[in-house]
């Protein structure tokens, strides 16, 4: 009887030790989080808040991986932008690459980030398999709303950015109404994008231009009829003290 009682009390320390180890792990995790820079803290926050963001096989978790940024840089002269401005644009590229990563890394991407001599050009594609807008409409899908609200969250952190918005359609797209074609749809989608950006923190004074381009500007190396041309393009430029870019 005494042995059983002694054995029962002898196992209690294991439970206490397990609780202690768990508490220490939680403490170390909290200490690690508090010691990280703002970028990593924001990435962790977005990972819990954004339902469409996910960890991919090409990333090292929710912390940005510099080697997997989906960015295409055109050759050009960047002398017009200072080193500080260029670093800021690259920082935005890195943050957006992390925020807008998707689970389907093998399929076509819905967001393309492109550093150009003009600034940071962001193509948001309205693909059939992952649409940004409802068909023939300016109403956002849940995915499209998430993309633009995430973009607004990033852009609103920089009050020295100027924004140009362009709506585009593919050639040959048919409208349900004779008096509402590609020109109207592309312009209205660009304007709907502006409204959504402003609803989520972008200063209206940052928006410089909202344009509907219809099917007049297809992407290079793509047929004009390709759905990839159905997109909204956001151009971010750095506002300088002397003049606007």
LOZATOR-83832 format. One record per residue: residue number from 1; residue in one letter; x, z, y of N, C-alpha, C in turn. Coordinates in nm, 2 decimals. Example, Ala and Ser with C-alpha at 12.3 -4.5 7.8 and 13.67 -1.06 7.14 Angstrom:
2
> 1/A/1.32/0.78/-0.57/1.23/0.78/-0.45/1.32/0.78/-0.33
> 2/S/1.28/0.71/-0.22/1.37/0.71/-0.11/1.29/0.79/0.00
***
This chain:
245
> 1/X/0.08/0.00/-0.12/0.00/0.00/0.00/0.09/0.00/0.12
> 2/X/0.19/0.08/0.12/0.28/0.09/0.24/0.36/-0.04/0.26
> 3/X/0.39/-0.11/0.15/0.46/-0.23/0.16/0.37/-0.34/0.22
> 4/X/0.25/-0.34/0.19/0.16/-0.44/0.25/0.14/-0.42/0.39
> 5/X/0.13/-0.29/0.43/0.11/-0.26/0.57/0.24/-0.29/0.65
> 6/X/0.35/-0.26/0.59/0.48/-0.29/0.65/0.50/-0.45/0.67
> 7/X/0.46/-0.52/0.56/0.47/-0.67/0.57/0.38/-0.72/0.68
> 8/X/0.26/-0.67/0.69/0.16/-0.71/0.80/0.22/-0.70/0.94
> 9/X/0.28/-0.58/0.96/0.34/-0.55/1.09/0.47/-0.64/1.11
> 10/X/0.53/-0.67/1.00/0.66/-0.75/1.02/0.63/-0.89/1.06
> 11/X/0.52/-0.95/1.04/0.49/-1.08/1.09/0.44/-1.09/1.23
> 12/X/0.41/-0.98/1.29/0.36/-0.99/1.43/0.46/-1.04/1.53
> 13/X/0.59/-1.01/1.50/0.69/-1.05/1.60/0.70/-1.20/1.61
> 14/X/0.67/-1.27/1.49/0.67/-1.42/1.49/0.57/-1.47/1.59
> 15/X/0.45/-1.42/1.59/0.35/-1.46/1.69/0.39/-1.44/1.83
> 16/X/0.45/-1.32/1.85/0.50/-1.29/1.99/0.61/-1.38/2.03
> 17/X/0.70/-1.41/1.94/0.81/-1.50/1.97/0.76/-1.64/2.00
> 18/X/0.66/-1.69/1.92/0.61/-1.82/1.95/0.55/-1.83/2.09
> 19/X/0.47/-1.72/2.13/0.42/-1.72/2.26/0.52/-1.72/2.37
> 20/X/0.63/-1.64/2.34/0.74/-1.64/2.44/0.81/-1.78/2.45
> 21/X/0.83/-1.85/2.34/0.89/-1.98/2.35/0.80/-2.08/2.42
> 22/X/0.67/-2.07/2.40/0.58/-2.16/2.46/0.58/-2.13/2.62
> 23/X/0.58/-2.00/2.65/0.59/-1.97/2.79/0.72/-2.02/2.86
> 24/X/0.83/-2.01/2.79/0.96/-2.05/2.84/0.96/-2.20/2.86
> 25/X/0.90/-2.28/2.76/0.90/-2.42/2.77/0.81/-2.46/2.89
> 26/X/0.70/-2.40/2.92/0.61/-2.42/3.03/0.69/-2.40/3.16
> 27/X/0.77/-2.28/3.16/0.84/-2.25/3.28/0.95/-2.36/3.31
> 28/X/1.02/-2.40/3.20/1.13/-2.50/3.22/1.07/-2.63/3.27
> 29/X/0.95/-2.67/3.22/0.88/-2.79/3.26/0.85/-2.78/3.41
> 30/X/0.79/-2.67/3.45/0.76/-2.65/3.59/0.88/-2.66/3.68
> 31/X/0.99/-2.59/3.64/1.11/-2.60/3.72/1.17/-2.74/3.73
> 32/X/1.16/-2.81/3.61/1.20/-2.95/3.62/1.12/-3.04/3.71
> 33/X/0.99/-3.02/3.71/0.90/-3.10/3.80/0.93/-3.07/3.95
> 34/X/0.95/-2.94/3.98/0.97/-2.90/4.12/1.10/-2.95/4.17
> 35/X/1.20/-2.98/4.08/1.33/-3.02/4.12/1.34/-3.17/4.14
> 36/X/1.24/-3.25/4.10/1.24/-3.39/4.11/1.21/-3.44/4.25
> 37/X/1.25/-3.56/4.28/1.23/-3.61/4.41/1.08/-3.66/4.42
> 38/X/1.04/-3.69/4.55/0.90/-3.72/4.57/0.85/-3.84/4.49
> 39/X/0.94/-3.94/4.47/0.90/-4.06/4.40/0.85/-4.03/4.26
> 40/X/0.93/-3.95/4.19/0.89/-3.91/4.05/0.77/-3.83/4.05
> 41/X/0.75/-3.74/4.14/0.63/-3.66/4.15/0.51/-3.74/4.17
> 42/X/0.52/-3.84/4.26/0.41/-3.93/4.28/0.38/-4.02/4.16
> 43/X/0.48/-4.06/4.09/0.46/-4.14/3.97/0.39/-4.06/3.86
> 44/X/0.43/-3.93/3.85/0.36/-3.84/3.75/0.21/-3.82/3.79
> 45/X/0.19/-3.80/3.92/0.05/-3.78/3.97/-0.03/-3.91/3.94
> 46/X/0.02/-4.03/3.96/-0.05/-4.15/3.94/-0.08/-4.17/3.79
> 47/X/0.01/-4.13/3.71/-0.01/-4.14/3.56/-0.13/-4.07/3.51
> 48/X/-0.16/-3.96/3.58/-0.28/-3.88/3.54/-0.41/-3.93/3.61
> 49/X/-0.39/-3.98/3.73/-0.51/-4.02/3.81/-0.56/-4.16/3.78
> 50/X/-0.47/-4.25/3.75/-0.50/-4.39/3.74/-0.54/-4.43/3.59
> 51/X/-0.66/-4.46/3.56/-0.70/-4.49/3.42/-0.64/-4.62/3.36
> 52/X/-0.59/-4.71/3.45/-0.54/-4.84/3.40/-0.39/-4.83/3.38
> 53/X/-0.32/-4.73/3.44/-0.18/-4.72/3.42/-0.15/-4.67/3.29
> 54/X/-0.04/-4.71/3.23/0.00/-4.66/3.10/0.15/-4.67/3.07
> 55/X/0.20/-4.60/2.98/0.34/-4.61/2.94/0.36/-4.73/2.86
> 56/X/0.46/-4.81/2.88/0.48/-4.93/2.81/0.61/-4.92/2.73
> 57/X/0.62/-5.01/2.64/0.74/-5.01/2.55/0.87/-5.05/2.63
> 58/X/0.85/-5.11/2.75/0.97/-5.15/2.83/1.00/-5.04/2.93
> 59/X/0.93/-4.93/2.94/0.96/-4.83/3.03/1.01/-4.70/2.96
> 60/X/1.07/-4.61/3.04/1.12/-4.49/2.98/1.02/-4.38/3.01
> 61/X/0.89/-4.41/3.00/0.79/-4.31/3.03/0.72/-4.34/3.16
> 62/X/0.68/-4.24/3.23/0.61/-4.26/3.36/0.71/-4.26/3.47
> 63/X/0.84/-4.24/3.44/0.94/-4.25/3.55/0.99/-4.40/3.56
> 64/X/1.00/-4.45/3.68/1.03/-4.59/3.70/1.16/-4.63/3.63
> 65/X/1.17/-4.75/3.57/1.29/-4.80/3.51/1.33/-4.92/3.59
> 66/X/1.45/-4.91/3.65/1.49/-5.01/3.74/1.52/-5.15/3.68
> 67/X/1.54/-5.14/3.54/1.57/-5.27/3.47/1.45/-5.35/3.44
> 68/X/1.33/-5.29/3.46/1.20/-5.36/3.42/1.11/-5.39/3.53
> 69/X/1.16/-5.40/3.65/1.08/-5.43/3.77/1.04/-5.58/3.76
> 70/X/0.91/-5.60/3.77/0.86/-5.74/3.76/0.87/-5.81/3.90
> 71/X/0.99/-5.84/3.94/1.01/-5.89/4.07/1.09/-6.02/4.07
> 72/X/1.04/-6.12/4.14/1.12/-6.25/4.15/1.16/-6.26/4.30
> 73/X/1.29/-6.27/4.32/1.35/-6.28/4.45/1.39/-6.43/4.48
> 74/X/1.33/-6.49/4.58/1.37/-6.62/4.62/1.50/-6.62/4.69
> 75/X/1.58/-6.73/4.67/1.70/-6.74/4.75/1.67/-6.77/4.89
> 76/X/1.74/-6.70/4.98/1.70/-6.72/5.13/1.79/-6.63/5.21
> 77/X/1.77/-6.64/5.34/1.85/-6.57/5.44/1.77/-6.44/5.48
> 78/X/1.82/-6.33/5.44/1.76/-6.20/5.48/1.82/-6.14/5.60
> 79/X/1.90/-6.22/5.68/1.97/-6.16/5.79/1.87/-6.11/5.90
> 80/X/1.75/-6.17/5.90/1.65/-6.13/6.00/1.60/-5.99/5.98
> 81/X/1.61/-5.94/5.86/1.57/-5.80/5.83/1.69/-5.71/5.82
> 82/X/1.68/-5.59/5.88/1.79/-5.50/5.87/1.80/-5.44/5.73
> 83/X/1.92/-5.38/5.71/1.94/-5.32/5.58/1.84/-5.21/5.55
> 84/X/1.80/-5.14/5.65/1.70/-5.03/5.63/1.56/-5.09/5.59
> 85/X/1.52/-5.20/5.66/1.40/-5.26/5.63/1.40/-5.32/5.49
> 86/X/1.51/-5.38/5.45/1.52/-5.44/5.32/1.51/-5.33/5.21
> 87/X/1.58/-5.22/5.24/1.57/-5.11/5.14/1.43/-5.05/5.13
> 88/X/1.35/-5.05/5.24/1.22/-5.01/5.24/1.13/-5.10/5.15
> 89/X/1.15/-5.23/5.17/1.07/-5.33/5.09/1.10/-5.31/4.94
> 90/X/1.23/-5.29/4.91/1.27/-5.28/4.77/1.21/-5.15/4.71
> 91/X/1.20/-5.05/4.80/1.14/-4.92/4.75/0.99/-4.94/4.72
> 92/X/0.92/-5.02/4.81/0.78/-5.05/4.78/0.77/-5.13/4.65
> 93/X/0.86/-5.23/4.63/0.86/-5.30/4.51/0.87/-5.21/4.39
> 94/X/0.96/-5.12/4.39/0.98/-5.03/4.28/0.86/-4.94/4.25
> 95/X/0.80/-4.89/4.36/0.69/-4.80/4.34/0.57/-4.88/4.29
> 96/X/0.54/-5.00/4.35/0.43/-5.08/4.30/0.45/-5.13/4.16
> 97/X/0.57/-5.16/4.12/0.60/-5.20/3.98/0.56/-5.09/3.89
> 98/X/0.59/-4.97/3.92/0.55/-4.86/3.84/0.40/-4.83/3.84
> 99/X/0.34/-4.83/3.96/0.20/-4.80/3.97/0.11/-4.90/3.91
> 100/X/0.15/-5.03/3.91/0.06/-5.14/3.86/0.10/-5.19/3.73
> 101/X/0.18/-5.12/3.65/0.22/-5.16/3.52/0.09/-5.16/3.43
> 102/X/0.08/-5.25/3.34/-0.03/-5.25/3.25/0.01/-5.24/3.10
> 103/X/-0.08/-5.22/3.01/-0.05/-5.20/2.87/-0.02/-5.34/2.81
> 104/X/-0.07/-5.45/2.86/-0.05/-5.58/2.80/0.07/-5.65/2.86
> 105/X/0.19/-5.60/2.81/0.31/-5.66/2.87/0.35/-5.79/2.81
> 106/X/0.28/-5.83/2.70/0.31/-5.96/2.64/0.23/-6.07/2.70
> 107/X/0.12/-6.04/2.76/0.03/-6.14/2.82/0.06/-6.17/2.96
> 108/X/-0.01/-6.26/3.02/0.02/-6.30/3.16/-0.01/-6.18/3.25
> 109/X/0.07/-6.17/3.35/0.06/-6.05/3.45/-0.04/-6.08/3.56
> 110/X/-0.11/-5.98/3.60/-0.21/-6.00/3.70/-0.16/-5.97/3.84
> 111/X/-0.05/-5.91/3.85/0.01/-5.88/3.98/0.16/-5.93/3.98
> 112/X/0.20/-6.01/4.08/0.33/-6.06/4.09/0.39/-6.02/4.22
> 113/X/0.51/-5.95/4.22/0.57/-5.91/4.34/0.69/-6.00/4.37
> 114/X/0.70/-6.05/4.49/0.80/-6.15/4.52/0.86/-6.12/4.66
> 115/X/0.99/-6.08/4.66/1.06/-6.06/4.78/1.11/-6.19/4.84
> 116/X/1.07/-6.22/4.96/1.10/-6.35/5.03/1.16/-6.32/5.16
> 117/X/1.22/-6.42/5.23/1.27/-6.39/5.37/1.16/-6.35/5.46
> 118/X/1.04/-6.38/5.43/0.93/-6.34/5.52/0.89/-6.19/5.50
> 119/X/0.91/-6.14/5.38/0.87/-6.00/5.35/0.84/-5.99/5.20
> 120/X/0.75/-5.90/5.17/0.71/-5.88/5.03/0.58/-5.95/5.01
> 121/X/0.58/-6.05/4.92/0.46/-6.12/4.89/0.40/-6.07/4.75
> 122/X/0.27/-6.04/4.76/0.21/-5.98/4.64/0.09/-6.07/4.60
> 123/X/0.10/-6.14/4.48/0.00/-6.22/4.43/-0.09/-6.14/4.33
> 124/X/-0.22/-6.13/4.36/-0.31/-6.06/4.27/-0.40/-6.16/4.21
> 125/X/-0.38/-6.19/4.08/-0.45/-6.30/4.01/-0.59/-6.26/3.96
> 126/X/-0.68/-6.35/3.98/-0.82/-6.32/3.93/-0.84/-6.40/3.80
> 127/X/-0.78/-6.35/3.69/-0.78/-6.42/3.56/-0.91/-6.40/3.49
> 128/X/-0.95/-6.49/3.40/-1.07/-6.48/3.33/-1.07/-6.36/3.23
> 129/X/-0.96/-6.33/3.17/-0.95/-6.22/3.07/-0.93/-6.09/3.14
> 130/X/-0.89/-6.09/3.26/-0.87/-5.96/3.34/-0.91/-5.99/3.48
> 131/X/-1.03/-6.00/3.51/-1.08/-6.04/3.64/-1.07/-5.93/3.75
> 132/X/-1.04/-5.97/3.87/-1.04/-5.88/3.98/-1.17/-5.88/4.05
> 133/X/-1.24/-6.00/4.05/-1.37/-6.01/4.11/-1.48/-6.05/4.01
> 134/X/-1.60/-6.02/4.04/-1.71/-6.07/3.95/-1.72/-6.22/3.98
> 135/X/-1.76/-6.30/3.88/-1.77/-6.44/3.89/-1.84/-6.49/4.01
> 136/X/-1.78/-6.58/4.09/-1.84/-6.64/4.21/-1.89/-6.53/4.31
> 137/X/-1.82/-6.42/4.32/-1.86/-6.31/4.40/-1.74/-6.25/4.47
> 138/X/-1.78/-6.17/4.57/-1.68/-6.09/4.64/-1.68/-5.94/4.59
> 139/X/-1.76/-5.92/4.49/-1.77/-5.78/4.44/-1.65/-5.76/4.34
> 140/X/-1.58/-5.65/4.36/-1.47/-5.61/4.27/-1.51/-5.57/4.14
> 141/X/-1.44/-5.60/4.03/-1.45/-5.54/3.90/-1.38/-5.40/3.91
> 142/X/-1.41/-5.31/3.82/-1.34/-5.18/3.82/-1.19/-5.20/3.82
> 143/X/-1.14/-5.29/3.75/-0.99/-5.32/3.75/-0.95/-5.37/3.88
> 144/X/-1.02/-5.46/3.94/-0.98/-5.51/4.07/-0.98/-5.40/4.18
> 145/X/-1.08/-5.32/4.18/-1.09/-5.21/4.27/-0.97/-5.11/4.25
> 146/X/-0.93/-5.09/4.13/-0.82/-5.00/4.10/-0.69/-5.06/4.16
> 147/X/-0.67/-5.19/4.14/-0.55/-5.26/4.19/-0.54/-5.25/4.34
> 148/X/-0.65/-5.27/4.41/-0.64/-5.27/4.56/-0.64/-5.13/4.61
> 149/X/-0.70/-5.04/4.55/-0.69/-4.90/4.60/-0.55/-4.84/4.57
> 150/X/-0.49/-4.88/4.46/-0.35/-4.84/4.43/-0.26/-4.90/4.54
> 151/X/-0.28/-5.03/4.57/-0.20/-5.10/4.67/-0.22/-5.03/4.81
> 152/X/-0.34/-4.99/4.84/-0.37/-4.93/4.97/-0.30/-4.79/4.97
> 153/X/-0.30/-4.72/4.86/-0.23/-4.59/4.86/-0.08/-4.61/4.89
> 154/X/-0.02/-4.71/4.84/0.12/-4.73/4.86/0.15/-4.78/5.00
> 155/X/0.07/-4.88/5.05/0.09/-4.94/5.18/0.07/-4.84/5.29
> 156/X/-0.03/-4.75/5.28/-0.07/-4.66/5.38/0.04/-4.56/5.41
> 157/X/0.14/-4.55/5.33/0.25/-4.45/5.35/0.35/-4.51/5.45
> 158/X/0.34/-4.63/5.49/0.43/-4.70/5.58/0.35/-4.76/5.69
> 159/X/0.36/-4.69/5.81/0.28/-4.74/5.92/0.35/-4.85/6.00
> 160/X/0.47/-4.88/5.96/0.54/-4.99/6.03/0.53/-5.12/5.95
> 161/X/0.43/-5.14/5.86/0.41/-5.26/5.78/0.30/-5.34/5.85
> 162/X/0.31/-5.47/5.85/0.21/-5.56/5.90/0.16/-5.64/5.77
> 163/X/0.03/-5.67/5.77/-0.03/-5.72/5.65/-0.10/-5.85/5.68
> 164/X/-0.07/-5.95/5.60/-0.14/-6.08/5.60/-0.22/-6.09/5.47
> 165/X/-0.34/-6.14/5.47/-0.42/-6.16/5.35/-0.47/-6.30/5.34
> 166/X/-0.45/-6.36/5.22/-0.49/-6.49/5.20/-0.57/-6.50/5.07
> 167/X/-0.69/-6.57/5.07/-0.77/-6.59/4.96/-0.75/-6.73/4.91
> 168/X/-0.74/-6.75/4.78/-0.71/-6.88/4.72/-0.80/-6.91/4.60
> 169/X/-0.83/-7.03/4.58/-0.91/-7.07/4.46/-0.84/-7.19/4.39
> 170/X/-0.87/-7.21/4.26/-0.82/-7.33/4.19/-0.89/-7.45/4.23
> 171/X/-0.83/-7.57/4.21/-0.90/-7.69/4.24/-1.01/-7.72/4.13
> 172/X/-1.12/-7.77/4.17/-1.22/-7.81/4.08/-1.32/-7.70/4.05
> 173/X/-1.30/-7.58/4.11/-1.40/-7.47/4.09/-1.53/-7.51/4.14
> 174/X/-1.64/-7.48/4.07/-1.77/-7.52/4.11/-1.85/-7.40/4.16
> 175/X/-1.92/-7.42/4.27/-2.00/-7.31/4.32/-2.14/-7.33/4.28
> 176/X/-2.21/-7.22/4.28/-2.35/-7.22/4.25/-2.44/-7.26/4.36
> 177/X/-2.38/-7.26/4.48/-2.45/-7.30/4.60/-2.38/-7.41/4.67
> 178/X/-2.46/-7.50/4.72/-2.40/-7.62/4.79/-2.34/-7.58/4.93
> 179/X/-2.39/-7.47/4.99/-2.35/-7.43/5.12/-2.24/-7.32/5.11
> 180/X/-2.19/-7.29/4.99/-2.10/-7.18/4.98/-2.00/-7.23/4.87
> 181/X/-1.89/-7.29/4.92/-1.78/-7.34/4.83/-1.66/-7.26/4.83
> 182/X/-1.55/-7.33/4.80/-1.42/-7.26/4.79/-1.37/-7.20/4.92
> 183/X/-1.40/-7.27/5.03/-1.35/-7.22/5.16/-1.42/-7.08/5.19
> 184/X/-1.55/-7.08/5.17/-1.62/-6.96/5.20/-1.58/-6.84/5.10
> 185/X/-1.57/-6.88/4.97/-1.54/-6.78/4.87/-1.40/-6.72/4.90
> 186/X/-1.30/-6.81/4.92/-1.16/-6.76/4.94/-1.15/-6.67/5.06
> 187/X/-1.22/-6.71/5.17/-1.22/-6.63/5.29/-1.29/-6.50/5.28
> 188/X/-1.40/-6.50/5.21/-1.48/-6.37/5.19/-1.40/-6.28/5.10
> 189/X/-1.33/-6.33/5.00/-1.26/-6.24/4.91/-1.14/-6.18/4.98
> 190/X/-1.07/-6.26/5.06/-0.97/-6.20/5.14/-1.02/-6.09/5.24
> 191/X/-1.14/-6.11/5.29/-1.19/-6.02/5.39/-1.24/-5.89/5.31
> 192/X/-1.30/-5.91/5.19/-1.34/-5.80/5.11/-1.21/-5.71/5.07
> 193/X/-1.10/-5.78/5.04/-0.98/-5.71/5.01/-0.93/-5.63/5.13
> 194/X/-0.95/-5.68/5.25/-0.91/-5.61/5.37/-1.00/-5.48/5.39
> 195/X/-1.13/-5.50/5.37/-1.21/-5.38/5.38/-1.18/-5.27/5.28
> 196/X/-1.15/-5.31/5.16/-1.12/-5.21/5.06/-0.98/-5.14/5.09
> 197/X/-0.89/-5.22/5.14/-0.76/-5.16/5.18/-0.78/-5.05/5.29
> 198/X/-0.86/-5.09/5.38/-0.89/-5.00/5.50/-0.97/-4.88/5.46
> 199/X/-1.06/-4.90/5.36/-1.14/-4.78/5.32/-1.05/-4.68/5.25
> 200/X/-0.93/-4.72/5.20/-0.85/-4.63/5.13/-0.72/-4.60/5.20
> 201/X/-0.72/-4.60/5.33/-0.61/-4.54/5.40/-0.53/-4.64/5.49
> 202/X/-0.54/-4.77/5.47/-0.46/-4.86/5.55/-0.52/-4.87/5.69
> 203/X/-0.43/-4.86/5.79/-0.47/-4.86/5.93/-0.52/-5.00/5.97
> 204/X/-0.63/-5.02/6.03/-0.68/-5.15/6.06/-0.58/-5.23/6.15
> 205/X/-0.51/-5.15/6.23/-0.41/-5.22/6.32/-0.30/-5.28/6.24
> 206/X/-0.28/-5.25/6.12/-0.17/-5.31/6.04/-0.21/-5.45/5.99
> 207/X/-0.34/-5.48/5.99/-0.38/-5.61/5.94/-0.37/-5.72/6.05
> 208/X/-0.29/-5.82/6.02/-0.27/-5.92/6.12/-0.35/-6.05/6.11
> 209/X/-0.37/-6.08/5.98/-0.44/-6.21/5.95/-0.52/-6.20/5.82
> 210/X/-0.64/-6.26/5.82/-0.72/-6.27/5.70/-0.76/-6.42/5.70
> 211/X/-0.72/-6.49/5.59/-0.74/-6.63/5.58/-0.80/-6.68/5.45
> 212/X/-0.88/-6.77/5.45/-0.93/-6.84/5.33/-0.86/-6.97/5.32
> 213/X/-0.79/-7.00/5.21/-0.71/-7.12/5.19/-0.78/-7.22/5.09
> 214/X/-0.89/-7.18/5.03/-0.95/-7.26/4.93/-0.85/-7.30/4.82
> 215/X/-0.85/-7.44/4.79/-0.75/-7.48/4.69/-0.64/-7.56/4.75
> 216/X/-0.60/-7.54/4.87/-0.50/-7.62/4.94/-0.36/-7.57/4.91
> 217/X/-0.34/-7.46/4.86/-0.20/-7.41/4.83/-0.19/-7.36/4.69
> 218/X/-0.18/-7.45/4.60/-0.15/-7.41/4.46/-0.01/-7.35/4.44
> 219/X/0.01/-7.27/4.34/0.14/-7.21/4.32/0.23/-7.32/4.26
> 220/X/0.36/-7.32/4.30/0.46/-7.41/4.24/0.46/-7.40/4.09
> 221/X/0.49/-7.52/4.03/0.50/-7.52/3.88/0.37/-7.49/3.81
> 222/X/0.26/-7.50/3.87/0.13/-7.48/3.81/0.04/-7.59/3.85
> 223/X/-0.04/-7.65/3.75/-0.14/-7.75/3.79/-0.24/-7.69/3.89
> 224/X/-0.29/-7.77/3.98/-0.38/-7.72/4.08/-0.51/-7.66/4.02
> 225/X/-0.54/-7.71/3.90/-0.67/-7.66/3.83/-0.65/-7.53/3.75
> 226/X/-0.52/-7.49/3.74/-0.49/-7.37/3.66/-0.56/-7.24/3.73
> 227/X/-0.61/-7.16/3.65/-0.68/-7.04/3.70/-0.58/-6.94/3.78
> 228/X/-0.45/-6.96/3.75/-0.35/-6.88/3.82/-0.36/-6.89/3.97
> 229/X/-0.42/-7.01/4.02/-0.43/-7.03/4.16/-0.55/-6.95/4.22
> 230/X/-0.63/-6.90/4.14/-0.74/-6.81/4.19/-0.69/-6.67/4.21
> 231/X/-0.66/-6.64/4.34/-0.58/-6.52/4.36/-0.61/-6.47/4.51
> 232/X/-0.56/-6.35/4.54/-0.55/-6.30/4.67/-0.40/-6.27/4.69
> 233/X/-0.35/-6.32/4.80/-0.21/-6.30/4.83/-0.20/-6.20/4.95
> 234/X/-0.12/-6.10/4.93/-0.09/-6.00/5.03/0.05/-6.01/5.07
> 235/X/0.08/-6.04/5.20/0.21/-6.04/5.25/0.24/-5.92/5.34
> 236/X/0.34/-5.84/5.30/0.38/-5.73/5.38/0.51/-5.76/5.46
> 237/X/0.50/-5.74/5.59/0.61/-5.76/5.68/0.64/-5.63/5.75
> 238/X/0.77/-5.62/5.78/0.81/-5.50/5.85/0.80/-5.52/6.00
> 239/X/0.73/-5.43/6.07/0.71/-5.44/6.22/0.84/-5.39/6.28
> 240/X/0.90/-5.48/6.36/1.02/-5.44/6.43/0.99/-5.40/6.58
> 241/X/1.08/-5.33/6.64/1.06/-5.28/6.78/1.06/-5.40/6.88
> 242/X/1.13/-5.50/6.85/1.14/-5.62/6.94/1.03/-5.71/6.93
> 243/X/0.99/-5.75/6.80/0.89/-5.85/6.77/0.84/-5.83/6.63
> 244/X/0.72/-5.88/6.61/0.66/-5.88/6.48/0.72/-5.99/6.39
> 245/X/0.74/-5.97/6.27/0.79/-6.07/6.18/0.69/-6.17/6.15
***
